[in-house]
Every structure is written in structure tokens, then in C-alpha cells.
Amino acid sequence: MNQNNTENIQIAPSILAADFSDLGRECQAAIEAGCDWIHVDVMDGRFVPAMSFGAQMVATLRHHISVEMDLHLMIENTDLVIDDYISCRPDRLTVHVESCNHLHRVLTKIKSSGIKAGIALNPTTPASAIAETLAFIDQICVMTVNPGFGGQEFISTQTAKIKAIRDALADRSIHIEVDGGVTEDNAKRIVDAGADVLVAGSAIFHKTVSDRTRHYRDRIQGIRRAISV
């Protein structure tokens, strides 16, 4: 991936910050606003403090997402339920290094199902944790907040981790996704460090605006302008 070509940067709104009473419409508004992917977070209240929803809701949302569905599992015992989420047919399915007892088995199962596989790293998990996974993955999600809640500030020390991962990847065609605290103010710094997918929640979604598509378009375009400077 050429992280310096801003035309290749993917913007992935996280519906964790959207209106949960109307998620289908929220996804459609973000797509109409020009996003590249839709980022869907599954949280179980154990691996992370908060809960969101499970496989049944993901399967329902699948029908409302015409761009790439980027599914991120923040759950315990991922090995035991991975088949439920594969059956939802996301385009991309990311699991946490910290929650898979048999990471190779999970990643190869995702890939053999025709879904792009990703791994996620919590802020205190070192970049070296990717070393044995590179042959089996399509993306790496660097958590730049402690996962579980939207609206947190970007942890600045994670910029060095992003760069370390980009250096380790060399010319491999693997996305580096950054999830947490992405805003117009820090997006260029994140991209310059090596990221090419930006997950943004509260920086895009707003539960009380009357014209969702226009508001989300302004926010997405603002991020695109910031990384193009």
C-alpha cells in the first residue's frame, strides 16, 4: 500500500457513534455522503466494558451496506463464535490478537470463507504481535484508544506503533487501519505515519442533525481535505 497517496486513503465511519435506533438509515446516509467502508463494532461487555449487538444485528445491517462492511469483533472467546460472524458475510472481518486462543485457525477460517481477514491490536499490545500473522491477513487495525467507548482522545504514543508496523510490512499489500480518536486535526499525522484506513465515529456521526447526509458529507470531506494538505 502506498500510504503517501491520499487518493488511496479509505474513510470508514464507525456506527458505534451513530443513532442505534436507526442504524440502517445511518449507514445509508454515510454511504450517500461518500464514505468508502462502514465500520461495524461488535462488543460483548466482557472483552470491552460496553455492549453493542451480536451476529443477528450484523446480518440485518448487511442489507443496508452497499460499500465494504468492515466488521470488528471486540469479544471474548472469538474462536467459539467466529462461524456466526462469517455467516453474516462481511467483506472484512477483524479479530483481536488478545482474544483468540488459536489465531491462525481463526484467520485461515475467515480467509477460506472468501472474507478479508484482519487483526486488531489494543494500545498496549506491541507491534511485534503481528509478526506471525502477515501471511494470513489483509489488514491490521491499530487501536488508538482503549476499545469500548466512542468519543475518546487519540493516544499519541500509538503514532510510533503505526510507523513501526508500516516499516515491518515493507511492500506487502496489507492495510493499516487506525481506530479511535481520528479527527480532522490528527488525520494527516496518522496517514503520514503509515495508515491508509481511517475509522472515525463521533468525528462523522451526529445523532441530532436534521440533514444527515449533508452533515456526514461535510465531515468526510473535511477529513479528506486535512490529509491532502
MOKA-V587720 format. One record per residue. N is the residue number from 1. RES is the residue in three letters. D_FIRST is the distance of its C-alpha to the first C-alpha in Angstrom with 1 decimal. Layout:
# MOKA-V587720
n;res;d_first
N;RES;D_FIRST
N;RES;D_FIRST
This chain:
# MOKA-V587720
n;res;d_first
1;MET;0.0
2;ASN;3.8
3;GLN;5.9
4;ASN;8.8
5;ASN;8.9
6;THR;11.1
7;GLU;11.6
8;ASN;8.4
9;ILE;9.7
10;GLN;11.7
11;ILE;15.2
12;ALA;16.9
13;PRO;20.6
14;SER;22.3
15;ILE;25.7
16;LEU;27.1
17;ALA;28.1
18;ALA;29.5
19;ASP;33.1
20;PHE;33.7
21;SER;36.7
22;ASP;34.8
23;LEU;31.3
24;GLY;31.1
25;ARG;32.0
26;GLU;29.6
27;CYS;26.6
28;GLN;27.9
29;ALA;28.3
30;ALA;24.8
31;ILE;23.5
32;GLU;26.0
33;ALA;24.8
34;GLY;21.4
35;CYS;19.1
36;ASP;16.1
37;TRP;16.9
38;ILE;20.0
39;HIS;19.9
40;VAL;23.0
41;ASP;24.4
42;VAL;27.1
43;MET;29.3
44;ASP;32.4
45;GLY;34.4
46;ARG;34.3
47;PHE;30.8
48;VAL;30.6
49;PRO;33.7
50;ALA;33.3
51;MET;33.4
52;SER;31.7
53;PHE;32.2
54;GLY;31.8
55;ALA;30.9
56;GLN;33.5
57;MET;32.1
58;VAL;28.5
59;ALA;30.0
60;THR;31.8
61;LEU;28.9
62;ARG;26.9
63;HIS;29.4
64;HIS;28.5
65;ILE;24.7
66;SER;23.6
67;VAL;19.9
68;GLU;17.8
69;MET;19.8
70;ASP;17.9
71;LEU;20.7
72;HIS;21.0
73;LEU;24.0
74;MET;25.8
75;ILE;28.8
76;GLU;30.9
77;ASN;31.4
78;THR;28.3
79;ASP;29.3
80;LEU;32.5
81;VAL;31.1
82;ILE;27.7
83;ASP;29.4
84;ASP;30.6
85;TYR;27.1
86;ILE;25.8
87;SER;28.7
88;CYS;27.5
89;ARG;24.7
90;PRO;21.8
91;ASP;18.5
92;ARG;16.9
93;LEU;19.1
94;THR;18.4
95;VAL;21.1
96;HIS;22.1
97;VAL;22.3
98;GLU;25.6
99;SER;27.2
100;CYS;26.7
101;ASN;29.4
102;HIS;27.8
103;LEU;24.0
104;HIS;23.3
105;ARG;25.8
106;VAL;24.4
107;LEU;20.8
108;THR;22.0
109;LYS;24.4
110;ILE;21.7
111;LYS;19.6
112;SER;22.9
113;SER;23.7
114;GLY;20.8
115;ILE;19.0
116;LYS;15.5
117;ALA;16.2
118;GLY;15.2
119;ILE;16.9
120;ALA;18.1
121;LEU;19.5
122;ASN;22.5
123;PRO;22.9
124;THR;25.1
125;THR;23.1
126;PRO;21.5
127;ALA;17.9
128;SER;19.5
129;ALA;20.2
130;ILE;16.8
131;ALA;17.8
132;GLU;19.6
133;THR;17.4
134;LEU;14.1
135;ALA;15.5
136;PHE;16.4
137;ILE;13.8
138;ASP;11.0
139;GLN;10.6
140;ILE;12.4
141;CYS;14.6
142;VAL;16.0
143;MET;19.5
144;THR;20.5
145;VAL;24.0
146;ASN;26.4
147;PRO;25.7
148;GLY;28.5
149;PHE;29.3
150;GLY;27.8
151;GLY;28.4
152;GLN;27.9
153;GLU;26.7
154;PHE;23.3
155;ILE;24.0
156;SER;23.1
157;THR;22.8
158;GLN;19.6
159;THR;17.7
160;ALA;18.2
161;LYS;17.0
162;ILE;13.6
163;LYS;13.3
164;ALA;14.8
165;ILE;12.4
166;ARG;9.3
167;ASP;11.5
168;ALA;12.6
169;LEU;9.3
170;ALA;9.0
171;ASP;7.0
172;ARG;7.1
173;SER;5.3
174;ILE;6.6
175;HIS;6.7
176;ILE;8.8
177;GLU;11.7
178;VAL;14.6
179;ASP;18.0
180;GLY;21.2
181;GLY;22.7
182;VAL;20.1
183;THR;22.0
184;GLU;22.0
185;ASP;23.2
186;ASN;20.4
187;ALA;17.3
188;LYS;16.4
189;ARG;17.0
190;ILE;14.7
191;VAL;11.8
192;ASP;12.8
193;ALA;12.8
194;GLY;9.1
195;ALA;9.3
196;ASP;7.7
197;VAL;10.7
198;LEU;14.2
199;VAL;17.2
200;ALA;20.3
201;GLY;23.8
202;SER;26.8
203;ALA;24.9
204;ILE;24.9
205;PHE;27.6
206;HIS;31.3
207;LYS;34.1
208;THR;36.9
209;VAL;35.6
210;SER;37.5
211;ASP;34.9
212;ARG;31.8
213;THR;29.6
214;ARG;30.5
215;HIS;29.9
216;TYR;26.6
217;ARG;25.5
218;ASP;26.6
219;ARG;24.7
220;ILE;21.4
221;GLN;21.9
222;GLY;22.8
223;ILE;19.5
224;ARG;17.7
225;ARG;20.2
226;ALA;19.8
227;ILE;16.1
228;SER;16.9
229;VAL;19.6
